[in-house]
Amino acid sequence: MTRTFDHLVAEASEVSVAGWDFSWLDGRATEQRPSWGYQKLMGERMARASAALDIQTGGGEVLAGVPTLPPLAVATEGWPPNVAKATRLLHPRGVVVVADADEPPLPFADEAFDLVVSRHPVAVWWAEVARVLRPGGTYFSQQVGPASVFELVEFFLGRLPEEVRRKRHPEDARQAAEAAGFEVVDLRAESLRTEFFDIGAVIYFLRKVIWMVPDFSVHTYRERLRELHDRIEREGPFVAHTSRFLIEARKPA
């Protein structure tokens, strides 16, 4: 039986969006994954490290999936529900979770780590990353690129200025890394297909990834949500494209 608009809205409005686990979207949305396999590559680097820091760990899900952790592993997170979730998930594996506002300075001494990682950071404070890395240390990160899922964002907000659409460009990340003294040893980018099969999936996504449509609420955008629901019912899944890039930078020895 087809679920009504009101049922889908109510369901997606009530479900918890804590953590960085998107399993609620199974069967309701799909996202093509980057070809490089970030978690596997991160795990290889973790296995070789002696002291590692995961910045903006979310609920700790990615770090928790790494087979071998270094003798010293620390994660930071700024959102209290995620701090609690990451603590429950990572403490049994010996990872210290530090509540941090995701703004400089990082709460660590100079040259404390030989590996710093971050998956989808909101911002990268390159000078701080350089400060806490030992000479010869590595920063390894998968990041959201420019205009990611903007088909959906602009459905609600309208066409955004070009300077907004270009934000988070991988070449800007390269320049910022080099300005902080890093040598960029790897930089790759991909555009990936994303599909939303019902309006509940859209609501859940926008509640969870709060920076996509910053003022999003069901009440504020109910009419546009109804329009999109009708479009999906009529035409099939709503298609957007995520933008991802991988960057690896080394602090000179």
Secondary structure by P-SEA (a helix, b strand, c coil): ccccaaaaaaaaacccccccccccccccbbbbbccccaaaaaaaaaaaccbbbbcccccccccccccccccbbbbbbccaaaaaaaaacccccbbbbbbcccccccccccccccbbbbccccccaaaaaaaaccccbbbbbcccccccaaaaaaaccccccccccccccaaaaaaaaaaacccccbbbbbbbbbbbccaaaaaaaaaaaccccccccccccaaaaaaaaaaaacccbbbbbbbbbbbbbbccc
